[in-house]
């Protein structure tokens, strides 16, 4: 497998992607390219906001993957949007592994795709990503949450994904003077994925404001995600 196509639509100027489960599981290998990548989630309210070319709209336009959380939005995008596909090259070092992964997941993906419009739950997408990163003995950095929430989330992630390395963490109520040390910690840790949850200064917009200062990795934001991992 030298490349992977991910279907998408452009619905009233906003791109929405429709990757298979295989494609999602393959992302840590596809994006092993010394670049930063961002995954965003979309609902009807965010879709309306994304049509404006303000900071939020620009973030959605430049995101590597935009996933719909709502079946109704997915259906509208598929029936009313302009269909296209995006081609991602597969690094040579991972081609044989992804060939084998594709064979094991293809039948299940086809069965799921035949059931109609998709919606993507952030928790399920993240589970696929973390499982793939664990298989390649990769690493993550946790950012956000209150101190106790972050501690519990980190403990539960370590228990669930024992082969996954957490190279650092920072609660979301950090002081401005601590931001330089935070960025340095992410750079030094060189994580495969930076997991961001609320509270965090400026919310999801924290990512495009800071992506350029880090070396590489997948940036994944979902507000409640650290509370979810903490069991709250």
PyMOL commands that set and color helices and strands:
alter all, ss='L'
color gray80, all
select helices_A, chain A and resi 21-30+44-50+55-62+71-80+92-113+122-135+147-160+176-189+205-213+225-229
alter helices_A, ss='H'
color red, helices_A
select strands_A, chain A and resi 3-11+14-17+36-42+65-68+82-89+139-143+165-170+193-196+217-221
alter strands_A, ss='S'
color yellow, strands_A
deselect
rebuild
show_as cartoon
